[in-house]
Amino acid sequence: MYATVCTLYIQSTPYTHGVAHTEVFPMADATGGPLRIAVIIGSTRDGRFGPVVADWITGHIAEREDMTADVVDLVETPLPTVFPAFGQTPSDEVVAQLGAVSPRLAEADAFVIVTPEYNHSFPAPLKNAIDWHNEQWHGKPVGFVSYGGLAGGLRAVEQLRVVLAELHAVTVRNTVSFHNYGEVFNADGKPSDPGCDVAAKALLDQLTWWGHALREARRARPYAV
Ligand SMILES: Cc1cc2nc3c(=O)[nH]c(=O)nc-3n(C[C@H](O)[C@H](O)[C@H](O)COP(=O)(O)O)c2cc1C
């Protein structure tokens, strides 16, 4: 169980990597209909388990009429790890790489991040993908599906909450976390414990509540930064 705490922080100027994201990738706000969920696969390791977990939660999204999924796989859409200098426009090559990811994050109403735990945190490619973006996260909810050893990836999730708060995102309280995940999933790539499906529903229900609330709020007035 998690405790909820209130925090007050001093806002600083967001980093934009030399280009205002709103100019290059307009933030498309939804006009209604099912919530658009970007499911981000956080691991890029050869032989990774991440897609199994992502397929499972995407299947849950697919069964619902109130949301649709767009799976953002950082293996298929890698992003450079060198940022341009402040005030400098990214090269055409980098703009093309961002073009495969950024508009999809901009168009999302909400996010599900699927993450393993690497050294008590989340994988570097996921941090890189987060850091390339700014407005795309603003005023949107993020839910987590994590997996790992004894801790079930929860240490990665708690660190992600801190990072995403800086980006004006709202993280959903419930998580789905797979502890010792190798013993949880059966040969069909599904968790054998039906409690996992209950947890997925609770997570997606909360994401839906926040997704609608924040989509309506963003439509009513621009997010204050
Ligand atoms: C660099 C690295 C660090 C890891 N650190 C942890 C850890 O701190 N806690 C944990 O539970 N599992 C850890 N693991 C094990 C991962 O949970 C496990 O390998 C998992 O399959 C990684 O996700 P992936 O297969 O999608 O890459 C680590 C794995 C790697 C590759």
The ligand as an SDF file (V2000), in Angstrom:
LIG
                    3D

 31 33  0  0  0  0  0  0  0  0999 V2000
   21.0550   -4.1650  -15.8630 C   0  0  0  0  0  0  0  0  0  0  0  0
   20.0250   -4.9550  -15.1020 C   0  0  0  0  0  0  0  0  0  0  0  0
   19.7810   -4.6230  -13.7780 C   0  0  0  0  0  0  0  0  0  0  0  0
   18.7870   -5.3100  -13.0530 C   0  0  0  0  0  0  0  0  0  0  0  0
   18.4730   -4.9130  -11.7920 N   0  0  0  0  0  0  0  0  0  0  0  0
   17.4220   -5.4660  -11.1700 C   0  0  0  0  0  0  0  0  0  0  0  0
   16.9480   -4.9290   -9.9450 C   0  0  0  0  0  0  0  0  0  0  0  0
   17.4950   -4.0030   -9.4080 O   0  0  0  0  0  0  0  0  0  0  0  0
   15.8540   -5.4800   -9.3820 N   0  0  0  0  0  0  0  0  0  0  0  0
   15.1880   -6.5240   -9.9690 C   0  0  0  0  0  0  0  0  0  0  0  0
   14.1830   -6.9780   -9.4390 O   0  0  0  0  0  0  0  0  0  0  0  0
   15.6090   -7.0610  -11.1310 N   0  0  0  0  0  0  0  0  0  0  0  0
   16.7010   -6.5450  -11.7520 C   0  0  0  0  0  0  0  0  0  0  0  0
   17.1200   -7.0360  -12.9460 N   0  0  0  0  0  0  0  0  0  0  0  0
   16.4550   -8.2120  -13.4750 C   0  0  0  0  0  0  0  0  0  0  0  0
   15.2930   -7.7940  -14.3510 C   0  0  0  0  0  0  0  0  0  0  0  0
   14.1390   -7.5820  -13.5740 O   0  0  0  0  0  0  0  0  0  0  0  0
   15.0120   -8.8600  -15.3970 C   0  0  0  0  0  0  0  0  0  0  0  0
   16.2020   -9.1530  -16.1010 O   0  0  0  0  0  0  0  0  0  0  0  0
   13.9650   -8.4430  -16.4040 C   0  0  0  0  0  0  0  0  0  0  0  0
   13.7840   -9.4730  -17.3210 O   0  0  0  0  0  0  0  0  0  0  0  0
   14.3790   -7.1920  -17.1410 C   0  0  0  0  0  0  0  0  0  0  0  0
   13.3710   -6.7850  -18.0400 O   0  0  0  0  0  0  0  0  0  0  0  0
   13.5680   -7.0290  -19.6090 P   0  0  0  0  0  0  0  0  0  0  0  0
   13.6910   -8.5060  -19.8120 O   0  0  0  0  0  0  0  0  0  0  0  0
   12.3240   -6.4680  -20.2540 O   0  0  0  0  0  0  0  0  0  0  0  0
   14.8150   -6.3110  -20.0130 O   0  0  0  0  0  0  0  0  0  0  0  0
   18.0970   -6.3760  -13.6730 C   0  0  0  0  0  0  0  0  0  0  0  0
   18.3780   -6.7090  -15.0080 C   0  0  0  0  0  0  0  0  0  0  0  0
   19.3240   -6.0020  -15.7140 C   0  0  0  0  0  0  0  0  0  0  0  0
   19.5730   -6.3380  -17.1700 C   0  0  0  0  0  0  0  0  0  0  0  0
  1  2  1  0
  2  3  1  0
  2 30  2  0
  3  4  2  0
  4  5  1  0
  4 28  1  0
  5  6  2  0
  6  7  1  0
  6 13  1  0
  7  8  2  0
  7  9  1  0
  9 10  1  0
 10 11  2  0
 10 12  1  0
 12 13  2  0
 13 14  1  0
 14 15  1  0
 14 28  1  0
 15 16  1  0
 16 17  1  0
 16 18  1  0
 18 19  1  0
 18 20  1  0
 20 21  1  0
 20 22  1  0
 22 23  1  0
 23 24  1  0
 24 25  2  0
 24 26  1  0
 24 27  1  0
 28 29  2  0
 29 30  1  0
 30 31  1  0
M  END
$$$$
